[in-house]
Amino acid sequence: MEEHFDIVDEHDVVIGSRPSSECLAKGLLHRAILVWLFNPLGEVYLQKRASNLLFYPGHWSASVTGHVSSGETSLQAAKREIQEELGIDCELTELGKFKTPKWRTTDKTEWEFITVFEASSSAEVILSEETEEGKFMPQMQFKELVHSRPEIFTPDTLLALTYYPRKMKE
């Protein structure tokens, strides 16, 4: 059965529910999550998206990203996605949310309200089929990479950094 997303208005108020394929085909505004995962050393986990994914295959992304299913809260979606993508169960702290521009690829359009979370864990990461590779990176190295090679990152990752920059350790 196809996943459904809640459709929201410009104020993030639910106005309906549609199949995910319709949301992407018509560019309907819906909800998503993004999680920054840190290890005890303060390093941030990044994942490289699998080459078979529809949006931004082979690009580096935040620790976890995903859609919020219809009727699900953003926190529930973040907990589900961190378990599915990294095999981790941990506490999450909500940092806030922002609305993306409409991002088009081929015949699909992604347009989202993204809720950003932060988490810490020392658990071993288990990669999913959606991830080509992943690694923890010192925050300063990540910051330098974002500035020197922004094209290797997904736009939602870069946008989340502009809205919710974590204090980078020197």
Backbone as a ProteinNet text record, in pm:
[ID]
protein_1_A
[PRIMARY]
MEEHFDIVDEHDVVIGSRPSSECLAKGLLHRAILVWLFNPLGEVYLQKRASNLLFYPGHWSASVTGHVSSGETSLQAAKREIQEELGIDCELTELGKFKTPKWRTTDKTEWEFITVFEASSSAEVILSEETEEGKFMPQMQFKELVHSRPEIFTPDTLLALTYYPRKMKE
[TERTIARY]
84.3	0	89.2	51.6	131.3	118.3	231.2	233.2	153.8	84.8	11.2	77.6	74	126.6	12.7	20.5	-72.2	-31.5	-128.2	-105.7	-130.7	-40.8	-53.5	-59.4	-111.3	-114.3	13.8	19.7	139.5	172.1	78	98.5	119.1	141	163.3	41	-77.3	-203.2	-250.5	-284.9	-328	-459.2	-459.5	-580.2	-627.3	-555.6	-594.7	-485.3	-507.9	-411.5	-412.9	-294.4	-283.4	-174.4	-181.6	-73.6	58.4	168.2	298.4	326.4	286.3	311.5	240	119.9	45.2	110.3	156.5	223.7	344.9	423.2	545.1	514.6	412.5	376.5	320.3	243.4	178	249.9	357	430.6	348.8	273.5	189.5	274.5	246.6	320.8	286.8	391.5	374.6	488.5	491.6	588.2	701.5	817.3	933.7	1013.5	1112.5	1199.4	1344.8	1429.9	1574.8	1636.4	1729.8	1792.7	1943.5	2001.5	2147.1	2183.2	2261.9	2304.9	2450.9	2479	2614.8	2659.9	2787.6	2843.6	2901.5	2950.2	3003.6	3122.7	3191.5	3302.2	3253.8	3122.8	3067.3	3073.3	3108.7	3113.2	2971.6	2946.3	2815.1	2817	2707	2695.5	2636	2700.6	2651.4	2630.1	2530.7	2509	2510.2	2563.5	2563.7	2445.7	2357	2234.9	2267	2190.9	2209.7	2186.8	2251.9	2244.9	2110.2	2024.5	1894.3	1780.5	1810.1	1704.9	1660	1533.7	1475.2	1536.4	1546.5	1596.8	1742.2	1827.8	1968.8	2046.2	2040.7	2118.7	2268.2	2340.2	2484.2	2528.1	2435.4	2469.3	2480.7	2560.9	2571.6	2455.7	2407.9	2289	2309.9	2216.5	2213.9	2206.8	2218	2220.6	2100.4	1981.9	1857.7	1762.7	1695.1	1587.7	1473.6	1353.6	1241.8	1110.2	1008.7	874.8	796.4	703.1	609.1	484.9	450.4	332.1	205.1	98	-30.7	-71.9	-109.9	-152.8	-39.4	83.1	200.7	252.1	306.7	371.2	513.7	572.3	711.1	805.1	780.4	864.1	851.4	730.3	710.9	784.8	776.6	845.2	996.2	1048.4	1193	1241.1	1166.4	1202.7	1197.2	1095.5	1083.1	1198.4	1227.2	1331.2	1471.8	1502.3	1635.8	1654	1544	1549.3	1565.5	1486.2	1492.6	1626.9	1676.6	1796	1926.6	1928.2	2053.3	2048	1929.8	1917	1936	1904.6	1927.4	1795.3	1786.1	1673.7	1732.8	1700.6	1757.2	1660.1	1689.1	1608.3	1635.8	1533.1	1544	1500.1	1568.7	1532.3	1492.3	1372	1326.7	1393.5	1450.7	1516	1426	1332.7	1243.4	1206.4	1141.2	1102.1	1108.9	1117.1	1121.3	1054.4	1014.8	952.6	1056.8	1065.2	1160.6	1101.4	1188.1	1135.8	1090.8	1028.8	992.1	1117.6	1155.9	1271.5	1222.7	1262.9	1217.8	1330.5	1293.1	1383.8	1300.3	1345.7	1270.7	1125.2	1031.9	889.7	829.9	914.3	867.7	909	827.8	856.5	841.6	946	945.3	922.9	825.1	794.7	750.5	828.1	809	822	753.6	784.7	873.1	997.5	1090.8	1109.4	1083.8	1112.5	1250.7	1335.3	1474	1488.5	1557.6	1583.9	1733.9	1772.4	1910.1	1908	2009.6	2018.4	2164.4	2187.5	2321.4	2312.4	2412.6	2413.8	2554.4	2583.5	2709.8	2684.9	2560.9	2525.2	2588.7	2611	2665.8	2559.1	2600.6	2510	2503.4	2380.6	2358.7	2294.9	2364.9	2316.1	2196.3	2105.7	1991	2021.9	1929.7	1946.4	1937.5	1891.1	1882.2	2015.2	2114.6	2241.5	2356.5	2435.4	2553.3	2668.3	2686.7	2787.3	2751.9	2815.4	2793	2914.3	2929	3043.8	3022.3	3086.1	3091.7	3207.2	3184.9	3284.9	3297.6	3421.8	3436.5	3359.7	3297.8	3212.8	3287.2	3410.9	3486.6	3515.6	3543.4	3566.3	3438.6	3324.8	3195.9	3171.8	3195.1	3176	3264.2	3388.2	3480.8	3435.6	3386.8	3339.8	3216.3	3125.4	3006	3046.1	3146.6	3190.1	3270.1	3349.6	3435.7	3367.5	3271.7	3207.3	3057.6	2982.9	2839.7	2761.9	2811.4	2740.9	2729.6	2807.2	2799.7	2690.6	2626.5	2523.2	2383.7	2285.7	2146.9	2106.4	2014.9	1974.7	1905.1	1833.1	1768.1	1871.3	1981.9	2090	2149.8	2178.7	2235.8	2136.9	2010.3	1909.4	1890.9	1893.1	1880.2	1995	2112.6	2227.5	2210	2141.6	2121.6	2017.4	1919.3	1815.1	1855.6	1927	1959.8	2106.2	2196.7	2338.5	2376.1	2433.1	2481.3	2616.6	2643	2770.3	2882.6	2963.8	3072.7	3189.8	3245.1	3362.2	3483.6	3565.7	3688.7	3794
-118.2	0	124.9	219.1	341.7	430.7	488.2	580	706.8	761.6	887.2	994.2	1118.9	1233.4	1329.2	1396	1505.2	1623.5	1683.8	1805.6	1922.1	2020.6	2133.8	2264.5	2368.2	2500.7	2576.2	2702.3	2785.7	2807.3	2770.7	2785.9	2650.6	2545.9	2409.6	2351.2	2390.2	2334.8	2228.9	2111.1	2000.9	2036.5	2018.7	2047.3	1925.2	1813.1	1692.4	1587.8	1478.1	1369.1	1313.7	1286.7	1235.9	1129.7	1040.1	943.6	1016.7	958.3	1022.8	1051.2	960.8	981.5	1106.2	1132.1	1251.2	1377.5	1369.4	1484.8	1526.7	1429.5	1458.9	1496.8	1436.9	1469.2	1610.6	1652.5	1783.6	1889.8	1853.3	1949.6	2002.2	1914.4	1955.5	1971.1	2074.7	2102.6	1997.5	1931.8	1826.8	1835.4	1744	1751	1649.3	1687.9	1599.6	1628.1	1543.1	1562.5	1556.2	1612.4	1606.1	1596.2	1501.1	1479.3	1495	1570.5	1578.3	1485.3	1381.2	1286.9	1313.5	1324.3	1347.8	1231.1	1197.7	1094.9	1162.5	1084.3	1145.1	1239.4	1226.9	1317.2	1449	1459.8	1580.9	1580.7	1466.2	1456.3	1436	1490.4	1480	1364.4	1288.6	1177.4	1228.2	1193.3	1227.4	1098.8	1099.9	983.1	1023.4	933.9	953	873.9	943.8	882.1	779.7	670.7	564.8	618.1	556.4	602.8	575.9	493.3	462.3	548.9	645.5	729.8	836.6	875.1	972.9	1111.3	1158.2	1293	1288.8	1357.4	1378	1249.9	1153	1030.4	1063.3	993.3	1012	1138.4	1217.5	1339.3	1308.6	1386.4	1375	1450.2	1395.8	1448.8	1452.5	1517.8	1516.6	1371.7	1351.7	1217.6	1133.3	1193.4	1124.2	1225.3	1185.2	1266.2	1172.7	1227	1143.4	1218.3	1154.7	1212.2	1175.5	1261	1236.1	1174	1054.7	987	1053.9	1036.7	1094.2	1047.1	1142.1	1112.1	1096.6	1103.3	1087	1224.1	1235.1	1360.5	1362.2	1480.4	1491	1412.5	1413.8	1337.7	1187.4	1140.3	998.3	961.6	1048.7	1022.5	1021	1114.8	1120.3	994.6	948.3	825.5	704.7	699	589.8	592.7	710.6	723	694	738.7	713.2	563.1	496.9	350.6	281.6	322.5	260.2	284.8	408.2	444.2	411.2	418.7	400.4	289.2	232.2	126.5	173.8	300	360.1	402.6	383.4	433.9	528.4	656.9	754.7	871.5	953.7	1072.3	1177.8	1250.9	1356.6	1489.5	1595.8	1730.5	1809.8	1865.8	1945.4	2082.2	2122	2252.2	2356.6	2314	2407.1	2353.3	2436.8	2392.5	2508.8	2472.7	2573	2516	2605.7	2564.9	2574.7	2472.7	2471.4	2541.8	2578.1	2615.6	2488.2	2501.9	2383.7	2335.2	2208.5	2147.8	2048	2069.3	1982.7	1890.1	1767.4	1672.6	1589.5	1580.6	1514.5	1560.5	1467.5	1503.6	1509.8	1520.3	1524.7	1656.7	1700.7	1823.8	1797.9	1831.2	1818.2	1957.2	1970.5	2097.9	2063.9	2106	2053.9	2158.6	2129.9	2189.4	2085.7	2121.8	2028	2063.8	1967.2	1982.8	1923.9	2003	1964.3	1917.3	1803.9	1746.1	1727.3	1715.1	1686.4	1565.8	1477.5	1358.7	1328.5	1256.3	1208.3	1060.3	985.6	842.1	786.8	684.8	612.8	476.4	448.9	319.9	306	181.9	154.6	182	248.7	280.3	161	124.4	18	81.7	78.5	144.9	73.1	151.5	96.6	93.2	37.9	31.6	170	269.4	405.6	480.2	417.3	483.7	410	482.1	424.1	411.3	512.8	510.2	616	607.1	705.2	713.8	829.7	845.4	961.8	949.4	1061	1150.5	1280.8	1377.3	1488	1529.5	1644	1764.2	1840.4	1951.5	2053.8	2082.9	2182.1	2129.7	2002.1	1942.8	1949.8	1921.2	1931.7	2075.4	2170.5	2312.3	2352.7	2310.1	2342.6	2279.4	2155.5	2086.4	2154.6	2198.1	2270	2397.4	2467.7	2592.5	2568.6	2463.2	2439.7	2359.1	2271.9	2185.4	2170.1	2279.4	2269.6	2183	2167.7	2091.7	1942.8	1891.6	1749	1719.1	1824	1807.9	1829.4	1765.2	1787.5	1929.6	1991.9	2128.4	2140.2	2035	2043.6	2044.8	1974.6	1975.4	2114.6	2176.5	2312.1	2412.4	2399.7	2491.9	2475.7	2352.6	2329.3	2394.4	2395.5	2459.8	2610.8	2670.9	2815.9	2853.3	2764.5	2792	2751.9	2640.4	2585.7	2545.8	2642.8	2607.3	2569.5	2453.2	2410.9	2479.8	2521.2	2585	2485.8	2521.7	2434.5	2449.2	2337.7	2340.8	2382.6	2462.8	2508	2400.7
0	0	0	-80.3	-93.2	30.3	69.8	182.7	148.6	247.1	232.7	317.9	268.3	341.7	371.5	487	514.5	428	361.9	284.8	380.6	377.4	468.8	390.4	457.2	394.9	429	392	413.5	561.5	651.3	795.7	863.2	783.3	831	900.4	854.5	905.5	805.8	856.3	770	701	567.7	489.2	410.9	425.2	354.4	361	290.6	283.8	141.6	88.5	-48.9	-55.4	-154.2	-174.6	-202.7	-159.4	-178.5	-325.6	-413.3	-557.3	-608.6	-560.3	-601.2	-543.8	-418.6	-357.2	-439.2	-481.9	-557.5	-702.7	-760.4	-899.3	-910.4	-809.6	-813.5	-731.3	-663	-581	-465.2	-397.9	-285.5	-159.4	-81.8	40.5	146.6	198.2	298.4	400.1	496.3	605.7	590.2	643.6	645.9	772.8	799	915.7	871	954.9	934.5	1074.2	1092.1	1221.9	1209.6	1303.3	1319.7	1435.1	1408	1510	1545.1	1675	1723.3	1810.8	1802.1	1889.7	2014.6	2112	2235.3	2212.8	2099.5	2067.6	2007	1984.6	1923.8	1772.7	1713.1	1567.4	1514	1396.1	1333.9	1233.1	1230.9	1136.9	1006	895.4	761.7	683.6	596.6	512.2	365.1	284.6	139.8	84.5	17.4	-34	-142.8	-143.1	-241.9	-383.3	-479	-617.6	-683.9	-622	-681.3	-628.7	-541.4	-485.9	-585.8	-577.2	-669.5	-653.8	-530.3	-507.7	-460.5	-533.6	-498.9	-469	-561.6	-542.2	-538.2	-450	-439.4	-368.7	-319.2	-245.6	-96.4	-27.1	117.9	181.3	291.3	356.5	507.4	575	721.1	769.1	896.8	955.2	912	916.9	881.7	819.9	713.6	655.5	617.5	609.3	568.3	573.3	520	516.9	641.2	676	784.5	721.2	764.5	711.1	762.5	688.2	725.3	864.5	950.9	1086	1185.8	1140.7	1226	1268.5	1388.4	1429	1373.5	1371.6	1324.9	1416	1546.4	1639.1	1612.8	1590.8	1559.7	1431	1331.2	1204.2	1222.6	1301.9	1325.3	1397	1496.5	1568.1	1474.3	1389.7	1293.1	1194.5	1139.6	1037.4	1092.3	1214.5	1270.1	1295.6	1329.6	1347.7	1212.1	1113	980.4	910.9	917.2	841.2	911.8	1045.6	1118.7	1223.4	1247.4	1346.5	1488.9	1515	1647.1	1709.8	1840.7	1918.9	2022.5	2013.7	2106.8	2125.2	2223.6	2248.9	2141.7	2106.1	2005.2	2065.3	2028	2069.2	1945.4	1945.5	1831.1	1835.9	1721.1	1709.5	1645.1	1560.4	1491.4	1355	1274.8	1140.4	1043.6	915.4	809	684.4	595.7	468.9	357.8	276.9	166.1	43.8	-49.9	-181	-252.4	-367.3	-446.5	-519.6	-490.5	-556.7	-659.7	-785.5	-894.1	-939.2	-971.6	-1034.1	-1129.5	-1251.5	-1359.4	-1356	-1328.6	-1329.2	-1188.8	-1085.8	-947	-881.6	-785.8	-711.9	-563.1	-490.5	-345	-285.6	-195.8	-129	12	111.2	245.3	355.4	466.7	595.4	663.2	693.1	754.3	902	989	1131.6	1156.7	1222.5	1247.4	1392.5	1408.5	1539.4	1558	1684.3	1720.8	1813.4	1800.8	1885.5	1914.4	2023.5	2058.1	2087.3	2042	2067.6	2050	2127.5	2111.5	2048.2	2010.5	1949.8	1811.5	1772.5	1640.1	1533.3	1427.2	1317.2	1222.6	1182.4	1085	962.2	849.1	727.9	666.3	609.6	537.4	388.3	311.4	165.7	101	176.1	123.8	132.5	196.6	223	157.5	78.9	14.7	114.3	197.2	303.5	405.9	519.6	624.5	713.7	779.9	869.7	964.5	1081.5	1174.3	1132	1139.4	1095	1199.7	1231.2	1321.5	1266.5	1355.3	1312.2	1226.8	1261.7	1183.1	1042.8	1030.4	898.1	814.2	878.2	809.8	764.4	853	820.6	702.6	703.3	593.4	462.7	469.2	349.3	291.2	378.4	332.1	257.8	308	243.9	116	114.1	-2.4	-112.8	-77.6	-177	-150.6	-150	-118.3	-217.4	-338.2	-441.9	-409.6	-315.2	-282.9	-179.5	-127.3	-24.8	-82.4	-18.7	-58.1	-17.9	-91.9	-58.6	77.2	119.9	250.8	363.4	344.4	443.6	455.5	341.3	342	400.4	365.3	415.3	566.7	614.6	758.6	834.4	775.4	840.7	850.9	755.3	760.4	865.4	887.6	985.6	1127	1138.1	1269.7	1277.7	1265.1	1272.8	1416	1430.7	1561.9	1583.1	1704.7	1734.1	1702.9	1605.6	1564.9	1659.5	1700.1	1788.4	1707.8	1766.7	1699.4	1703.7
[MASK]
++++++++++++++++++++++++++++++++++++++++++++++++++++++++++++++++++++++++++++++++++++++++++++++++++++++++++++++++++++++++++++++++++++++++++++++++++++++++++++++++++++++++++

